[in-house]
Amino acid sequence: MAREVTRRRKLGFTIAAWAVALILFFPIYYTIITSFKTEAEAIAGTSLIPSGTFENYVEVQTQRDYFKPFMNSVVISLGSTFLALLIGIPAAWAMAFSPTKRTKDILMWMLSTKMMPAVGVLVPMYLMFRDFSLLDTRLGLTIVLTLVNLPIVVWMLYTYFCEVPGEILEAARMDGAPLKNELIYVLTPMAVPGIASTLLLNIILSWNEAFWTIRLTAANAVPLTAFIASFSSPQGLFWAKLSAASTLAIAPILIMGWFSQRQLVRGLTFGAVK
């Protein structure tokens, strides 16, 4: 009897998991099938089966120059991720292995910056970027996305580093290892899963950022998020072309997430089970 109850419970959890997965996947599926429709069919929105036209993708890649925003997204996402890790790893190391009475307060203050509405600092950010000639530049967006995601990077790395035995670092210091070698050759290899998951998450967050990319770019440094927004015009929304641009924008990050899901899950659960 108990075995039968357990089997039914597992079956119920499986059905619930599939239901949630299908609900979450449906917007992506609807976007993809809409990208293969004409504008008239997309506006009608009555069919869940694509008509098979590729004219939207042709226009997105030729008339709208998809490659330039794509390269902007790649450069900005990778650049901001590298810069965030360059700052976040030493910061998290210092807080994890040389904590002070204010360490927890500093971490909470960093996290509290994520709770502030971005629009609240839009005007001063815009004025600073204008004065330093960073508007509509890859460097400007790289700096902004680094600052936006840095609290999450530091928090994640701090959590992972706290799971590394401090005795190992003490042994390295007793053997005469300098600080650089301690970070590069001792700590980093032990925290590879956590660093990898932080890297992947930061790339995803940077790739999907829309608020700052739309407001701080115009033409030269437009990434894919701002490129998608360009399909909204005074004449209305071009749903089919918008869906094609969205599909092309999310495809690289979906593929990367699919192939790196094992590493991502391993990093996110790093230290959860001892």
Buried (B, 14 or more C-beta within 10 A) or exposed (E): EEEEEEEEEEEEEEEEEEEEEEEEEEEEEEBBBBBBBEBEBBBEEEEEEEEEBEBBBEBBBEEBEBEBBBEBBBBBBBBBBBBBBEBBBBBBBBBBBEBEEEBEEBBEEBEEEEEEEBEEEBEEBEEEBEEEEBBBBBBBBBBBBBBBBBBBBBBBBBBBBBBBEEEEBEEBBEEEBEEEBBBEEBBEEBBBBBBBBBBBBBBBBBBBBEBBBBBBBEEEBBBBBBBBBBBEEEEEEBBBBBBBBBBBBBEBBEEBBEEBEEBBEBBBEBBEEE
